[in-house]
Amino acid sequence: MLLAVGVWAAFWGSAEQHSQLRHDYPWGVFYLANWGQVFSKVAYFSGTPTLFRHLWSLAVEEQWYAIWPLVFLAINRGRASDKRRGRVLVVVSLTVMVGTAIAASASWPTQFFNPFRLSMQRVDHVNFLYLSTITRSSGLLLGAAMAFLWRPWQVTSKPKGNAANVLDMAAVGAVVVLLAGFFMGHVAEDSTYLWMLPMVTIASAVLVAVVVHPWAFGARKVFSARPMVEIGKRSYGLYLWSWPIMRICDAYTGSTSKFLLAAVLTVPVSEASYRYVETPIRTGLLGRWWNNRERRDWSLITGCIGVTTVVLAGSLVVFFGSADKVFDAAQDNSTGVVFDPNATAADTTTTSDNSTVPGTDTGVVGQSTSSTSSTTPVPVTAATLPRRVVIVGDSTAHALAKNLPDGIASTFTIGNGSLQGCSVYSGGTAVSTQGFTRSFTDCAGWETKWASAAQKANAEVALVVIGAWDVFDVKLGGQVVAFDSPTVDQRFTDGVQQGIDALSAIGVKVALLEVPCMRPKDVKGAGTPALPERANDQRVAHVNELLKAVAAKNPTTTTFVAGPQDYCTNEAIANDLGYRWDGVHAYKPGAKLTFETIAQSLLRIPVG
């Protein structure tokens, strides 16, 4: 599977998939894929999923196979009975379940020791709870306990009373729990770790215990039926091949037709794998061939296989090793997009105390959709060019900083201090009505990073570009709080103020860029699906009102800068993916539009 998917990706995969495979191959080959995902800091259901994302569960399984024999030898050295050993394993399994539930309630851990770097590393706690060998060991431990405690083959008598019915009903109940977990569970929900996964673990153990018991006539008949047995034999291959095929067909996006196409393709591919790879190895066909081989054939066959394998594997290593370490979908490599240094914007307007200060109008500069009171501007001392600006904020800030139009260097020196996936929060989770979530636990210390980036760029002005993650409902302390509620508003304004304080402390002036109207689109390479909250202009307008209010409270340090209105008034531009490649993040034409709109406003901000 690793080789086949690699060959497909080399010829037909995207640049993003090449970068993903560069990261995933080493982790997958050594059965450490779950830890590779934990330490990647990419939320499990965020971003464009990789072709090998499903290997995490096989990694947990293989790590168990490496560790359990040693544990088995250790616990069997004593004189304890098998029942005692089994009970101890049950207690350990339950302890893992309870510990995982407590960790989920506390949104923990946020850091974990990375043995590959020999240092503590910040992790997404949901990733850790869902993917780590530690938290997912409860089922394996419970299965090992059953091997010590449950020995139905020793039963030789006939069923007593309603024992057979009880066993069958237990199997039915277990199946119901498993189906409920399948349809109701979600990786980012606390309930998954508080009770869903423990129930699924226990239900799985119960189901296995029942179907191996000779008295469970009904359950044994169902699960020993030929179709069930044949599916079971092929389950490993079906799991192994289904996800990369789903990913290749884009079936993970919710399209029924693509899902059905992927399912149809998965069946023959996994069947071929079962017949010509798994079965020959499992039944000893390769071993018999080895024993019956003829010497004269061996050298030729071995040489051909060896050379082919080395050439293929080596080619994939070289190919994916040359891929970008980190794929940046926002990078626009086009040419000919030139910044106009003579671009103009609206003049200066008044401050909150009605005195005229360059670049402020209750902290507002430039034209905006809201009304502003204006006065005759005070003469402004010309800014020394190029003005040193650092762009801080979320992924929209990153796109703006990465896609600078040609010729801007004579007017602005731009530094990139963006933190993708972060706004002005160190905790909580953005929640979309589409079920998409984004945890901010890995954004702790963002304000310090803003200040460090400003110092590194020797910035005079920090342009704060946020908004993409500020239009959602928010999950705080296990409860979802609605957007536009006092709690969510206060959380946002407190965060913005925290950023202003960090930047002002090092003498950097702050410009809060107006959040543009967004027209999100589902495009390849987008790390986030097209979420309806971003397309809600009323939500965007509310965030801008909050930004203006914060600017008004900090008139000596902070300015609200009005951005291009075309994104709200001109649908042709707003929906043009040449301006914003996914309707949210700017390409070079979009960056040109923004910088030409705000250029004079940024230059009017008094510094020094």
N, C-alpha and C positions, 0 to 999 in steps of 0.2 A: 504494500500500500504506500509506504513512504517513497519508494522508487517511482511507482506509477504516477502518483500525484505530483512528485517533483518534476518528472518529464513533462506532464501536462502543463504545469505552471511555467516551465522554462520556455515552452513554445507559445502558449496561449494566455498565460497569466498576466496580470497587471503589475505595474511597478510596485504598487502597494503590497501585493501578494509576494513578490520577490523579497521585499524587506521583511515581511512577516515570516517567511520560511527561513531566511537567514537567522532569525531569532529562534524559531521553533525547532529546527532540525536537531541541534545538539541536545536540547531538553527532551525531545521525543525519542531519539535514538537510545539515550541512557535512562529511559523511563523515569524522567523527572519533570514531565510536562506540567504537572499540577503546581510544582514550586516555581517553574518558569513563569506561569501565569500569575501566581501570588506576588512574585517580586517584580513583575512588569508594571504594576500599579494601574493597569488598565482594567476597569470594572468588567465583570464577566459578560454582561449584556450591553456594554458600551462599545462604540466604535464599529468598524467593519470586522466581522468575525473572521478568524484565520481558518485556513484549510485543516489545521491540526488541533483545533480547539478541543475536540472530543477526547484527545489522548490523555487528558488529566485523569480520567477514571481508570484507564489501563495502568497509568503510572502508580496510582494508589494501590492497585492490585499487585503489581510486580514488587513494589516496596514491601508489601505484606509478606509476599513469598520469600523475600530475602531476610526479613526480620523474624517471622513467626517460627521457623525451624530452630533458631537459637533460643527463643523464648520457650519453646516446647521442651527442648533439652534441659533448660534450666529448671522449669517447674516440675519435671519428672525425676529430678535427682533426689527429691525428698521422699518421705514416707507417707505423704498425704494421699488419701483415696482419690479416685477419679471424680467422685461427687464433690469432694471438697475443692478440688482444682476447678471444676466447672462452676461452682458457686462463686469462687473468687473472680473468675473471668466475667461472670454475670455482673458482679458488683463493679468491676472496672469498666465494663461497657456502659452501665447505667451512670457511672461517674462521668464518663466522657459526654454522655447525653446531657446531663445536668450542667456540666461545666460549659458546654457549647451554648446552652440556653442562657446561662448567666452572662456569658461573653456577649451574646447577641443583645441582651437587655442593656448592657453597659457600652455598646458600640465599641467593643474591644476585640482584638488588639489593634492598635494603630501603628505599632512598631514590632518587628520581629527580627531575630538574629538571622542574618544571611550567611550561611557557612561558606558560600562560594566567594564572598567578599570579606569574610571574617569581621563583620561589623553589623551593628543594628541598622535596619532599614525601615523606612516608613512603608506601610502596607495598607491597602483598602481592607477594612475589617470584614466586609461581606465576602470579598474574594477569599480571605483566609478561612472564614467559617465554612464556605462552600467547597473549597478546593483542597485544603490541607489534609495531609495524611492523618494528622492528629485528630481533627474533628470528624473525619469520615471513617475512623477506625471502629466506631461503636458496633456497626453491623458485622464486621469481620470478627471482632472479639466475641460477639454474641453467637456467631456461627461456630467459633472454636469451642465456646462453652457447651453448645449443644452436642458437640462430638463427645464430650465427657459425660453429659447428663442424659442424653436421649438415645436409647438403644432399642428401638421398636422391633428389630429383627429377633430379639430374644423372646418376643411374645408368641406363644404357640397355641394358646387357648382361644376359644371362640369369643366374640364380643359379649360383654356383660351389659344387660339393661339397654340404655339408650346411648351407650358409648359411641357406636358408629354414627348415629345422628349428630351427637355433640361434635365429633371430629369434623363431619361434613359441614356443619354450620359454622364451625370455627374457620374452615377454609373459605366459605362464602364471605364471612366477615372480613377476613384478611384481604380477599380480592377487592371488596368494596373500599377498604381503606387505601389500597394501592391505587385504585382508579381515582379516588378522591385526591390523593396526592398528585397524581399525574395532571389532573385538570385544574386543581386549585393552587398548587404550590408555585411560588415565585421566588427566585434566588435572593431578591433584595428585601423580601418581607420578613420582619422579625418572627412572625408566626411560623415560618418555615423551620426555624431553629428552636423555637420554644416548644412546639409540639408536633409539627408536621413530620419532620425527619425522624424523631423518635418513634412516632406511630408507624411510619413506613418501615423502619428498621425492625420493630417488634412484629409487625404484620408479616414481613418477609420471613422472619424466623418461624412464626406460627405456621405459615403456609408450607414451608419446607418440612416442618415437623409432622404436619398432617399427611402430606402426600406420600411420605415414606412409611407411614404406619399401616400395618395390614388390615386394621379394622375400618379404615376410611374408604369404604367401597366406592362411594360416589365421587369423592375427590380424586381417587386413584384412577377411576375410569375416565374422568375428564382429562386429566393431565397425562395419562398414558395413551390417549388417542393418537393415532398415527400422525395427523396433521400437527398436533402439539409437539410430538417428539421430533418430527422433521424440522419444524421451525426452531426448536431448541438446539438441535445439532448445528444449525446454521446461524444461530443468534450472534455468535462472535463476529462472523463475517458481515452480517447485516449491520451490526453496530459500527464495525470498522470502516465500512465503505459508505454507509448512508450519509454521514455528515459531509465528507468532502464532495460527494456528488450533489448533495443539497446546496452546498456553497457554490459549486461550479454553475449550477442551474439557477442561482439566486432564489432558491425556494425558501430561504429563511425569512424573506420579506413579508410573508403572509399571502402570497399568491397561490390560490388553489390549483390552478393549471400547472404552475411550475412545480408545486409540491407533488402532484400526481406524476408529472414527467420524471422527476427525480426518483420517485418510488419505483416507477416502471424500470428505470435504468439500474437501480440498485439491485434488484432481484437477480438478473442474469449475471451481473458482475460478481456479486457475492457467491452465487452458485458456482461460477467458474473457479473462484478462489477456494471454495469448499471442496470441489471435486479434484482440482489439479494441484492444490498447494496443501491445504489442511489434511485432507484424507490420506494422501500418500505418506505424509510425514507421520501422522498418527497411527497408521496401520503397519508401519515398518517397511513400506515399499522401497523407500530409499535405502534402508539398511540391507534389504535383500539384494537390491541392485549392486550395492557396494560389495557384498560377499560374492556375488556371481560375476563380477566384472572381469573382463579379459584385459590382461596387461597391456596389449597393444592398443586397445581402445582408451585405456585410462589416461594416458599421457595427453592424447589429443583432446579428449572431452574435458579433462581437468584444466588443461591449458586454455581452451576456448572459454569455459565458464569463468575461470579466474581473470583472464584478460578482459572479458566483457564486463564483469562486475567492477573491476578496478577502473576501467575507462568510464563506465556509466556513473559510478559513485564519485569518481574524481572530477568528472565534468560538472556534476551537480554541485559539488563543493566549490569549485572554481566559480561557477556561474552565480550561485546565490551568495558566495562570499564577496563577490564584486558588487552586489546590490547595495543600495543605500542602507546604512545602519538603521536610520529612522526615516520612514516615508512621510513626506510632508505634502498632503493633498492641496494645501493652500498655495504652494509655490507656483508662481506664474513666470514661465521662462520666455514669454513673448517679448518682442522688441518693438521700438517705434512709438511707445507710449511716453510722451514727453510732458513734463510739468511746465506750466506757464508761470514764470515768476511775476508776471504783471497781473495775475489773478486778483480780483477784488471781491470784497464782501461788504456787509453792512457796516455802518460807522459805529462809533462807541455810543453808549447810552448811559443812563444814570445808575447810581448805586442806591442801596436801600435808604440812605440818609439824604438822597437827592443831591449829593455833591457829585460832580463829574470827575471820574477817574478813568484813565485809559483802560479799556478792556473790561469794564464792569457795568452791569445793569442788574441790580440785585444779584450780582455775580454773573450776569448774562452778557454774552457778546455775540453779535451776528444776528441774522434773521431767524425767526423761529415761528412755529405755528401758533404760539400763544402771543398775546399782545404784550408790548413792553413800552414803557414811557421813555422818551428820548429827549435829550437836550442838546444844545450846541456843544460839540466835543471840545475838551481841553486839548491844546496842542500836545502832541505826543513826540517824545524824543525818538528818533529813528533807532530801531534795534540794530545791534551789531550783527552782521551776517557772516557766516551762517549761524542762525540761532540753534543752540544745542537743546534737543528735545529727546526725552526718553518716552517710549510708548509702553504703558503698563496696562494690565487688565487680563481679559480672557482670550479665547482663541480668535475673536474678532480683532483684538489688538495685535495678535500674532500675524494674522493675514495682512493687516495694514502695514505693519513694520517690515514684513518679508517682501511685499510687492510694491516697493517704492518706484514711482515713475522716473524715467531718465531725466536728468537735469535738476533734480530737487536739491542736490548736494550744495548748490550755490546759495540756497535759501535756508535749508535746514540740514543739520547733522542729526540723524535719527539713530537712537539706540533702542534695542528690543528688550524690554523687561517683562514681557507677557508670560503668563502662566496658563497654559491651555487647560480648559476644564475647570478653571477657578474664577471666581468673581471676588467678592469681599467677605468670604466666609471661611471659617475654620472647622465647621461642623454642620450637621443637618443634611438633608437630602432634597433636591429638587424633584418634584413628582409631576409627571404629565398625565393627562387623562388617557393617553394611549398606553399607559403602563410602563413607559420609559422612566428610569430614575437616574439621578446623578448624585452620588455621595461626595461631600466636600471634606471628608475627614483627612484626605491626603493633601489638603491645601493649607494646613496649619503653617503659620509663619509667613503667609503671603505678603503681609505688609512690610516685613523685614526684607524680603526679597525685592519688593518694589524699591525700597530705599537703597539697597545694595546696587541694583541695576542703575539707578539714577546717579549714584556716586561713581560707578564705573564709567558711565557715559559723560561724566562731568556736566550733567544736565542743568540747564537754567529753568526749563519747564518740563513737567511730567504731564503727558497727555493720557488721561484715564479713559480707556475704551472698554466699557462693560455693557451689560444688558442682555446678552444672549442667554444667561442663566438666571436672570432676575425677574422673569415674567411668569414664573411657575408657582403652583402651590408648594408648600414646604413641609417636610416631615421633620418634626422636632419632638424628641422624647417619646417616640412611638406614636405620636398623633399627627395627622395631616392638617395643617393650618392653611386656610384659604389665602390666595393672593389678594392684595388690597385690604387685608385685615390689619388692624393696628399692630399686631405682633409681627407680622411679616414686614410691614413698612418700617417699623422701628429697627428690626434686625438689619434691613438694608441700609438705612441712613446711619446707623451706628457703625456698620462696616465701612461705608464710604468715609465717615469721619475718622475712623481708625487709620485708613490709608492716607488721608490728608495730613493727619498729625505726624505720621511717620515720615512723609516727604517734607513737610514744613520744618521739621526738626533739623533737617540737614540743609535748609535754606533753599529748597526747590519750590518754585511756584507750581500750582496745580491747575490744570485745565480739564474740566469734566466735559467730554464730548457727548453731544446729544445722541441718544440711541436712535438709529434710523428705523423706519418701518421695514420689517423683514418679510420676505416672501420665500420661505424655506421650500426646497425641492429635494426629492429623493434622487440622489445622483451617486454614481460609483465613486468610492473613495471618501464619502461623507462619514465622519465618525459618529454622527447622530442622525437619526431619521428626521424627516420633515415633521416637526411637532406643531400642532395647531396653536399652542400658546404663543409661539414666536410670530405667527402670522396675525395675531390679534393686535390691531393698531391701538385699541383702547388701553390694553395692558402696557404697550410701549409708551404711550403718552403719560400714563400714570407714573412709570419709572422716571420719565424725564421731569415730571413735576417734583418728584422727590429729589432728584439731582439739583434742580434749581433751588429748592429749599435749603439744601445743604450748602450750596455755593453762597446763598444769601447770608448764612450764618458765619461765613468765613470770608468777608469781603476783602481783607488784606492779603489773603494767601490763595484764594480759589476763584476761578472763573468758570461759568457755564458757557460752553462754546456751541453755538448752533451749527449743526451739520447740514449737508445737502438735503433740500426738501424734495428733490426729484424722486427719492425712494418712496415718498408718501403721495406725491401728486402726479407723477408720470409713471403709469403702469408699464409702459414699454421699457423704461429704464429699470424700474423696480424688479421686473421679471426677466431681465436680460442676464443670462448666465455668463455673459462676457464681462459684466461689471462685478457680479458676485457669483462665484462658481457654483454655489449651492443655494443662492438666494439670501445668504446670511453673511458669508465671509468674502471680503473683497479680493478681486483680482486687480491687475495693474490699472485698467480703466476705472474701476471703482475707487482705488486708492488715489488716482489722479483727481477724480471728481471731489473726493473728500478733502484732500490737501489744498486744492485750489479754492474750495469753499471756505476753509478755516484759516488759510494762510495769514491774511491780514489780522484776523482775531488773535492768532498766536503771537504775531509780531508786536501787537499792541500791549501785551501783558508786560507790566513793568517788572524788571528783574534787578538784582543787585542790591 
